[in-house]
């Protein structure tokens, strides 16, 4: 599947998440994974992945309780940078399966996958 990325949070603690392609993210979503869009409000309004939840990156720590840590979660942003930060947070918080959409919404659109909004 995707390349595993590991991120150290301290010298003795390491958390990880997987980076996935748009097609893999779509399959995960269709299989019941939570899709979390961490872009800002104005970006969200211009279009987002159907069935995704909007939680801007700065709000992730305060709103993490809205997500189920036992279900897979795919994190998306515009190009993949903010989503990696959010994926690190969720992995550190104990989410069992965390995926980052490689290339973000830009890659999703290039694959011709649908948008809502």
Phi and psi in radians as a Rosetta constraint file:
Dihedral C 1 N 2 CA 2 C 2 CIRCULARHARMONIC -1.744 0.35
Dihedral N 2 CA 2 C 2 N 3 CIRCULARHARMONIC 2.905 0.35
Dihedral C 2 N 3 CA 3 C 3 CIRCULARHARMONIC -1.323 0.35
Dihedral N 3 CA 3 C 3 N 4 CIRCULARHARMONIC 2.330 0.35
Dihedral C 3 N 4 CA 4 C 4 CIRCULARHARMONIC -1.473 0.35
Dihedral N 4 CA 4 C 4 N 5 CIRCULARHARMONIC 2.263 0.35
Dihedral C 4 N 5 CA 5 C 5 CIRCULARHARMONIC -1.988 0.35
Dihedral N 5 CA 5 C 5 N 6 CIRCULARHARMONIC 2.260 0.35
Dihedral C 5 N 6 CA 6 C 6 CIRCULARHARMONIC -1.938 0.35
Dihedral N 6 CA 6 C 6 N 7 CIRCULARHARMONIC 2.441 0.35
Dihedral C 6 N 7 CA 7 C 7 CIRCULARHARMONIC -2.241 0.35
Dihedral N 7 CA 7 C 7 N 8 CIRCULARHARMONIC 2.101 0.35
Dihedral C 7 N 8 CA 8 C 8 CIRCULARHARMONIC -1.312 0.35
Dihedral N 8 CA 8 C 8 N 9 CIRCULARHARMONIC 2.377 0.35
Dihedral C 8 N 9 CA 9 C 9 CIRCULARHARMONIC -1.834 0.35
Dihedral N 9 CA 9 C 9 N 10 CIRCULARHARMONIC -0.417 0.35
Dihedral C 9 N 10 CA 10 C 10 CIRCULARHARMONIC -2.707 0.35
Dihedral N 10 CA 10 C 10 N 11 CIRCULARHARMONIC 3.106 0.35
Dihedral C 10 N 11 CA 11 C 11 CIRCULARHARMONIC -1.150 0.35
Dihedral N 11 CA 11 C 11 N 12 CIRCULARHARMONIC -0.442 0.35
Dihedral C 11 N 12 CA 12 C 12 CIRCULARHARMONIC -1.938 0.35
Dihedral N 12 CA 12 C 12 N 13 CIRCULARHARMONIC -0.029 0.35
Dihedral C 12 N 13 CA 13 C 13 CIRCULARHARMONIC -2.141 0.35
Dihedral N 13 CA 13 C 13 N 14 CIRCULARHARMONIC 2.208 0.35
Dihedral C 13 N 14 CA 14 C 14 CIRCULARHARMONIC -2.268 0.35
Dihedral N 14 CA 14 C 14 N 15 CIRCULARHARMONIC 2.286 0.35
Dihedral C 14 N 15 CA 15 C 15 CIRCULARHARMONIC -2.065 0.35
Dihedral N 15 CA 15 C 15 N 16 CIRCULARHARMONIC 2.796 0.35
Dihedral C 15 N 16 CA 16 C 16 CIRCULARHARMONIC -2.539 0.35
Dihedral N 16 CA 16 C 16 N 17 CIRCULARHARMONIC 2.869 0.35
Dihedral C 16 N 17 CA 17 C 17 CIRCULARHARMONIC -2.642 0.35
Dihedral N 17 CA 17 C 17 N 18 CIRCULARHARMONIC 2.890 0.35
Dihedral C 17 N 18 CA 18 C 18 CIRCULARHARMONIC -1.861 0.35
Dihedral N 18 CA 18 C 18 N 19 CIRCULARHARMONIC 2.517 0.35
Dihedral C 18 N 19 CA 19 C 19 CIRCULARHARMONIC -1.680 0.35
Dihedral N 19 CA 19 C 19 N 20 CIRCULARHARMONIC 2.306 0.35
Dihedral C 19 N 20 CA 20 C 20 CIRCULARHARMONIC -2.175 0.35
Dihedral N 20 CA 20 C 20 N 21 CIRCULARHARMONIC 2.691 0.35
Dihedral C 20 N 21 CA 21 C 21 CIRCULARHARMONIC -1.352 0.35
Dihedral N 21 CA 21 C 21 N 22 CIRCULARHARMONIC 2.902 0.35
Dihedral C 21 N 22 CA 22 C 22 CIRCULARHARMONIC -0.993 0.35
Dihedral N 22 CA 22 C 22 N 23 CIRCULARHARMONIC -0.728 0.35
Dihedral C 22 N 23 CA 23 C 23 CIRCULARHARMONIC -1.107 0.35
Dihedral N 23 CA 23 C 23 N 24 CIRCULARHARMONIC -0.712 0.35
Dihedral C 23 N 24 CA 24 C 24 CIRCULARHARMONIC -1.150 0.35
Dihedral N 24 CA 24 C 24 N 25 CIRCULARHARMONIC -0.703 0.35
Dihedral C 24 N 25 CA 25 C 25 CIRCULARHARMONIC -1.096 0.35
Dihedral N 25 CA 25 C 25 N 26 CIRCULARHARMONIC -0.718 0.35
Dihedral C 25 N 26 CA 26 C 26 CIRCULARHARMONIC -1.099 0.35
Dihedral N 26 CA 26 C 26 N 27 CIRCULARHARMONIC -0.723 0.35
Dihedral C 26 N 27 CA 27 C 27 CIRCULARHARMONIC -1.140 0.35
Dihedral N 27 CA 27 C 27 N 28 CIRCULARHARMONIC -0.728 0.35
Dihedral C 27 N 28 CA 28 C 28 CIRCULARHARMONIC -1.068 0.35
Dihedral N 28 CA 28 C 28 N 29 CIRCULARHARMONIC -0.799 0.35
Dihedral C 28 N 29 CA 29 C 29 CIRCULARHARMONIC -1.041 0.35
Dihedral N 29 CA 29 C 29 N 30 CIRCULARHARMONIC -0.813 0.35
Dihedral C 29 N 30 CA 30 C 30 CIRCULARHARMONIC -1.138 0.35
Dihedral N 30 CA 30 C 30 N 31 CIRCULARHARMONIC -0.412 0.35
Dihedral C 30 N 31 CA 31 C 31 CIRCULARHARMONIC -1.551 0.35
Dihedral N 31 CA 31 C 31 N 32 CIRCULARHARMONIC 0.037 0.35
Dihedral C 31 N 32 CA 32 C 32 CIRCULARHARMONIC 1.910 0.35
Dihedral N 32 CA 32 C 32 N 33 CIRCULARHARMONIC 0.090 0.35
Dihedral C 32 N 33 CA 33 C 33 CIRCULARHARMONIC -1.197 0.35
Dihedral N 33 CA 33 C 33 N 34 CIRCULARHARMONIC 2.591 0.35
Dihedral C 33 N 34 CA 34 C 34 CIRCULARHARMONIC -1.360 0.35
Dihedral N 34 CA 34 C 34 N 35 CIRCULARHARMONIC 2.336 0.35
Dihedral C 34 N 35 CA 35 C 35 CIRCULARHARMONIC -1.926 0.35
Dihedral N 35 CA 35 C 35 N 36 CIRCULARHARMONIC 2.146 0.35
Dihedral C 35 N 36 CA 36 C 36 CIRCULARHARMONIC -2.043 0.35
Dihedral N 36 CA 36 C 36 N 37 CIRCULARHARMONIC 2.076 0.35
Dihedral C 36 N 37 CA 37 C 37 CIRCULARHARMONIC -1.698 0.35
Dihedral N 37 CA 37 C 37 N 38 CIRCULARHARMONIC 2.036 0.35
Dihedral C 37 N 38 CA 38 C 38 CIRCULARHARMONIC -1.755 0.35
Dihedral N 38 CA 38 C 38 N 39 CIRCULARHARMONIC 0.288 0.35
Dihedral C 38 N 39 CA 39 C 39 CIRCULARHARMONIC -1.324 0.35
Dihedral N 39 CA 39 C 39 N 40 CIRCULARHARMONIC 2.961 0.35
Dihedral C 39 N 40 CA 40 C 40 CIRCULARHARMONIC -1.310 0.35
Dihedral N 40 CA 40 C 40 N 41 CIRCULARHARMONIC 2.883 0.35
Dihedral C 40 N 41 CA 41 C 41 CIRCULARHARMONIC -0.947 0.35
Dihedral N 41 CA 41 C 41 N 42 CIRCULARHARMONIC -0.802 0.35
Dihedral C 41 N 42 CA 42 C 42 CIRCULARHARMONIC -1.110 0.35
Dihedral N 42 CA 42 C 42 N 43 CIRCULARHARMONIC -0.633 0.35
Dihedral C 42 N 43 CA 43 C 43 CIRCULARHARMONIC -1.189 0.35
Dihedral N 43 CA 43 C 43 N 44 CIRCULARHARMONIC -0.753 0.35
Dihedral C 43 N 44 CA 44 C 44 CIRCULARHARMONIC -1.019 0.35
Dihedral N 44 CA 44 C 44 N 45 CIRCULARHARMONIC -0.776 0.35
Dihedral C 44 N 45 CA 45 C 45 CIRCULARHARMONIC -1.112 0.35
Dihedral N 45 CA 45 C 45 N 46 CIRCULARHARMONIC -0.463 0.35
Dihedral C 45 N 46 CA 46 C 46 CIRCULARHARMONIC -1.331 0.35
Dihedral N 46 CA 46 C 46 N 47 CIRCULARHARMONIC -0.177 0.35
Dihedral C 46 N 47 CA 47 C 47 CIRCULARHARMONIC 2.468 0.35
Dihedral N 47 CA 47 C 47 N 48 CIRCULARHARMONIC 2.543 0.35
Dihedral C 47 N 48 CA 48 C 48 CIRCULARHARMONIC -2.658 0.35
Dihedral N 48 CA 48 C 48 N 49 CIRCULARHARMONIC 2.926 0.35
Dihedral C 48 N 49 CA 49 C 49 CIRCULARHARMONIC -1.203 0.35
Dihedral N 49 CA 49 C 49 N 50 CIRCULARHARMONIC 2.263 0.35
Dihedral C 49 N 50 CA 50 C 50 CIRCULARHARMONIC -0.953 0.35
Dihedral N 50 CA 50 C 50 N 51 CIRCULARHARMONIC 2.486 0.35
Dihedral C 50 N 51 CA 51 C 51 CIRCULARHARMONIC 1.243 0.35
Dihedral N 51 CA 51 C 51 N 52 CIRCULARHARMONIC 0.206 0.35
Dihedral C 51 N 52 CA 52 C 52 CIRCULARHARMONIC -1.537 0.35
Dihedral N 52 CA 52 C 52 N 53 CIRCULARHARMONIC 2.779 0.35
Dihedral C 52 N 53 CA 53 C 53 CIRCULARHARMONIC -1.899 0.35
Dihedral N 53 CA 53 C 53 N 54 CIRCULARHARMONIC 2.344 0.35
Dihedral C 53 N 54 CA 54 C 54 CIRCULARHARMONIC -1.606 0.35
Dihedral N 54 CA 54 C 54 N 55 CIRCULARHARMONIC 1.991 0.35
Dihedral C 54 N 55 CA 55 C 55 CIRCULARHARMONIC -2.409 0.35
Dihedral N 55 CA 55 C 55 N 56 CIRCULARHARMONIC 1.627 0.35
Dihedral C 55 N 56 CA 56 C 56 CIRCULARHARMONIC -0.908 0.35
Dihedral N 56 CA 56 C 56 N 57 CIRCULARHARMONIC 2.543 0.35
Dihedral C 56 N 57 CA 57 C 57 CIRCULARHARMONIC -0.847 0.35
Dihedral N 57 CA 57 C 57 N 58 CIRCULARHARMONIC -0.802 0.35
Dihedral C 57 N 58 CA 58 C 58 CIRCULARHARMONIC -1.116 0.35
Dihedral N 58 CA 58 C 58 N 59 CIRCULARHARMONIC -0.314 0.35
Dihedral C 58 N 59 CA 59 C 59 CIRCULARHARMONIC -1.708 0.35
Dihedral N 59 CA 59 C 59 N 60 CIRCULARHARMONIC -0.119 0.35
Dihedral C 59 N 60 CA 60 C 60 CIRCULARHARMONIC -0.944 0.35
Dihedral N 60 CA 60 C 60 N 61 CIRCULARHARMONIC -0.881 0.35
Dihedral C 60 N 61 CA 61 C 61 CIRCULARHARMONIC -1.013 0.35
Dihedral N 61 CA 61 C 61 N 62 CIRCULARHARMONIC -0.686 0.35
Dihedral C 61 N 62 CA 62 C 62 CIRCULARHARMONIC -1.338 0.35
Dihedral N 62 CA 62 C 62 N 63 CIRCULARHARMONIC -0.430 0.35
Dihedral C 62 N 63 CA 63 C 63 CIRCULARHARMONIC -1.932 0.35
Dihedral N 63 CA 63 C 63 N 64 CIRCULARHARMONIC 0.172 0.35
Dihedral C 63 N 64 CA 64 C 64 CIRCULARHARMONIC -1.019 0.35
Dihedral N 64 CA 64 C 64 N 65 CIRCULARHARMONIC -0.471 0.35
Dihedral C 64 N 65 CA 65 C 65 CIRCULARHARMONIC -1.157 0.35
Dihedral N 65 CA 65 C 65 N 66 CIRCULARHARMONIC -0.243 0.35
Dihedral C 65 N 66 CA 66 C 66 CIRCULARHARMONIC -1.360 0.35
Dihedral N 66 CA 66 C 66 N 67 CIRCULARHARMONIC -0.174 0.35
Dihedral C 66 N 67 CA 67 C 67 CIRCULARHARMONIC -1.901 0.35
Dihedral N 67 CA 67 C 67 N 68 CIRCULARHARMONIC 2.659 0.35
Dihedral C 67 N 68 CA 68 C 68 CIRCULARHARMONIC -1.663 0.35
Dihedral N 68 CA 68 C 68 N 69 CIRCULARHARMONIC 1.957 0.35
Dihedral C 68 N 69 CA 69 C 69 CIRCULARHARMONIC -1.193 0.35
Dihedral N 69 CA 69 C 69 N 70 CIRCULARHARMONIC -0.223 0.35
Dihedral C 69 N 70 CA 70 C 70 CIRCULARHARMONIC -1.576 0.35
Dihedral N 70 CA 70 C 70 N 71 CIRCULARHARMONIC -0.153 0.35
Dihedral C 70 N 71 CA 71 C 71 CIRCULARHARMONIC -1.815 0.35
Dihedral N 71 CA 71 C 71 N 72 CIRCULARHARMONIC 2.575 0.35
Dihedral C 71 N 72 CA 72 C 72 CIRCULARHARMONIC -1.027 0.35
Dihedral N 72 CA 72 C 72 N 73 CIRCULARHARMONIC 2.585 0.35
Dihedral C 72 N 73 CA 73 C 73 CIRCULARHARMONIC -2.337 0.35
Dihedral N 73 CA 73 C 73 N 74 CIRCULARHARMONIC 2.306 0.35
Dihedral C 73 N 74 CA 74 C 74 CIRCULARHARMONIC -1.896 0.35
Dihedral N 74 CA 74 C 74 N 75 CIRCULARHARMONIC 2.180 0.35
Dihedral C 74 N 75 CA 75 C 75 CIRCULARHARMONIC -1.831 0.35
Dihedral N 75 CA 75 C 75 N 76 CIRCULARHARMONIC 2.369 0.35
Dihedral C 75 N 76 CA 76 C 76 CIRCULARHARMONIC -2.348 0.35
Dihedral N 76 CA 76 C 76 N 77 CIRCULARHARMONIC 2.547 0.35
Dihedral C 76 N 77 CA 77 C 77 CIRCULARHARMONIC -2.423 0.35
Dihedral N 77 CA 77 C 77 N 78 CIRCULARHARMONIC -2.765 0.35
Dihedral C 77 N 78 CA 78 C 78 CIRCULARHARMONIC -1.248 0.35
Dihedral N 78 CA 78 C 78 N 79 CIRCULARHARMONIC -0.880 0.35
Dihedral C 78 N 79 CA 79 C 79 CIRCULARHARMONIC -2.205 0.35
Dihedral N 79 CA 79 C 79 N 80 CIRCULARHARMONIC -0.137 0.35
Dihedral C 79 N 80 CA 80 C 80 CIRCULARHARMONIC 2.030 0.35
Dihedral N 80 CA 80 C 80 N 81 CIRCULARHARMONIC -0.090 0.35
Dihedral C 80 N 81 CA 81 C 81 CIRCULARHARMONIC -1.425 0.35
Dihedral N 81 CA 81 C 81 N 82 CIRCULARHARMONIC -0.911 0.35
Dihedral C 81 N 82 CA 82 C 82 CIRCULARHARMONIC -1.135 0.35
Dihedral N 82 CA 82 C 82 N 83 CIRCULARHARMONIC -0.620 0.35
Dihedral C 82 N 83 CA 83 C 83 CIRCULARHARMONIC -1.151 0.35
Dihedral N 83 CA 83 C 83 N 84 CIRCULARHARMONIC -0.563 0.35
Dihedral C 83 N 84 CA 84 C 84 CIRCULARHARMONIC -1.140 0.35
Dihedral N 84 CA 84 C 84 N 85 CIRCULARHARMONIC -0.688 0.35
Dihedral C 84 N 85 CA 85 C 85 CIRCULARHARMONIC -1.088 0.35
Dihedral N 85 CA 85 C 85 N 86 CIRCULARHARMONIC -0.796 0.35
Dihedral C 85 N 86 CA 86 C 86 CIRCULARHARMONIC -1.138 0.35
Dihedral N 86 CA 86 C 86 N 87 CIRCULARHARMONIC -0.692 0.35
Dihedral C 86 N 87 CA 87 C 87 CIRCULARHARMONIC -1.077 0.35
Dihedral N 87 CA 87 C 87 N 88 CIRCULARHARMONIC -0.699 0.35
Dihedral C 87 N 88 CA 88 C 88 CIRCULARHARMONIC -1.046 0.35
Dihedral N 88 CA 88 C 88 N 89 CIRCULARHARMONIC -0.797 0.35
Dihedral C 88 N 89 CA 89 C 89 CIRCULARHARMONIC -1.041 0.35
Dihedral N 89 CA 89 C 89 N 90 CIRCULARHARMONIC -0.855 0.35
Dihedral C 89 N 90 CA 90 C 90 CIRCULARHARMONIC -1.133 0.35
Dihedral N 90 CA 90 C 90 N 91 CIRCULARHARMONIC -0.706 0.35
Dihedral C 90 N 91 CA 91 C 91 CIRCULARHARMONIC -1.088 0.35
Dihedral N 91 CA 91 C 91 N 92 CIRCULARHARMONIC -0.746 0.35
Dihedral C 91 N 92 CA 92 C 92 CIRCULARHARMONIC -1.123 0.35
Dihedral N 92 CA 92 C 92 N 93 CIRCULARHARMONIC -0.555 0.35
Dihedral C 92 N 93 CA 93 C 93 CIRCULARHARMONIC -1.417 0.35
Dihedral N 93 CA 93 C 93 N 94 CIRCULARHARMONIC 0.033 0.35
Dihedral C 93 N 94 CA 94 C 94 CIRCULARHARMONIC 1.677 0.35
Dihedral N 94 CA 94 C 94 N 95 CIRCULARHARMONIC 0.215 0.35
Dihedral C 94 N 95 CA 95 C 95 CIRCULARHARMONIC -1.118 0.35
Dihedral N 95 CA 95 C 95 N 96 CIRCULARHARMONIC 2.356 0.35
Dihedral C 95 N 96 CA 96 C 96 CIRCULARHARMONIC -1.297 0.35
Dihedral N 96 CA 96 C 96 N 97 CIRCULARHARMONIC -0.623 0.35
Dihedral C 96 N 97 CA 97 C 97 CIRCULARHARMONIC -2.368 0.35
Dihedral N 97 CA 97 C 97 N 98 CIRCULARHARMONIC 1.967 0.35
Dihedral C 97 N 98 CA 98 C 98 CIRCULARHARMONIC -2.124 0.35
Dihedral N 98 CA 98 C 98 N 99 CIRCULARHARMONIC 2.272 0.35
Dihedral C 98 N 99 CA 99 C 99 CIRCULARHARMONIC -2.208 0.35
Dihedral N 99 CA 99 C 99 N 100 CIRCULARHARMONIC 2.493 0.35
Dihedral C 99 N 100 CA 100 C 100 CIRCULARHARMONIC -1.969 0.35
Dihedral N 100 CA 100 C 100 N 101 CIRCULARHARMONIC 2.239 0.35
Dihedral C 100 N 101 CA 101 C 101 CIRCULARHARMONIC -1.297 0.35
Dihedral N 101 CA 101 C 101 N 102 CIRCULARHARMONIC 1.859 0.35
Dihedral C 101 N 102 CA 102 C 102 CIRCULARHARMONIC -1.117 0.35
Dihedral N 102 CA 102 C 102 N 103 CIRCULARHARMONIC 2.137 0.35
Dihedral C 102 N 103 CA 103 C 103 CIRCULARHARMONIC 1.518 0.35
Dihedral N 103 CA 103 C 103 N 104 CIRCULARHARMONIC -0.073 0.35
Dihedral C 103 N 104 CA 104 C 104 CIRCULARHARMONIC 1.024 0.35
Dihedral N 104 CA 104 C 104 N 105 CIRCULARHARMONIC -2.709 0.35
Dihedral C 104 N 105 CA 105 C 105 CIRCULARHARMONIC -1.142 0.35
Dihedral N 105 CA 105 C 105 N 106 CIRCULARHARMONIC -0.466 0.35
Dihedral C 105 N 106 CA 106 C 106 CIRCULARHARMONIC -1.048 0.35
Dihedral N 106 CA 106 C 106 N 107 CIRCULARHARMONIC -0.834 0.35
Dihedral C 106 N 107 CA 107 C 107 CIRCULARHARMONIC -1.148 0.35
Dihedral N 107 CA 107 C 107 N 108 CIRCULARHARMONIC -0.699 0.35
Dihedral C 107 N 108 CA 108 C 108 CIRCULARHARMONIC -0.981 0.35
Dihedral N 108 CA 108 C 108 N 109 CIRCULARHARMONIC -0.830 0.35
Dihedral C 108 N 109 CA 109 C 109 CIRCULARHARMONIC -1.170 0.35
Dihedral N 109 CA 109 C 109 N 110 CIRCULARHARMONIC -0.677 0.35
Dihedral C 109 N 110 CA 110 C 110 CIRCULARHARMONIC -1.068 0.35
Dihedral N 110 CA 110 C 110 N 111 CIRCULARHARMONIC -0.509 0.35
Dihedral C 110 N 111 CA 111 C 111 CIRCULARHARMONIC -1.408 0.35
Dihedral N 111 CA 111 C 111 N 112 CIRCULARHARMONIC -0.069 0.35
Dihedral C 111 N 112 CA 112 C 112 CIRCULARHARMONIC 1.319 0.35
Dihedral N 112 CA 112 C 112 N 113 CIRCULARHARMONIC 0.357 0.35
Dihedral C 112 N 113 CA 113 C 113 CIRCULARHARMONIC -1.387 0.35
Dihedral N 113 CA 113 C 113 N 114 CIRCULARHARMONIC 2.680 0.35
Dihedral C 113 N 114 CA 114 C 114 CIRCULARHARMONIC -1.254 0.35
Dihedral N 114 CA 114 C 114 N 115 CIRCULARHARMONIC 2.698 0.35
Dihedral C 114 N 115 CA 115 C 115 CIRCULARHARMONIC -2.176 0.35
Dihedral N 115 CA 115 C 115 N 116 CIRCULARHARMONIC 2.643 0.35
Dihedral C 115 N 116 CA 116 C 116 CIRCULARHARMONIC -1.912 0.35
Dihedral N 116 CA 116 C 116 N 117 CIRCULARHARMONIC 2.879 0.35
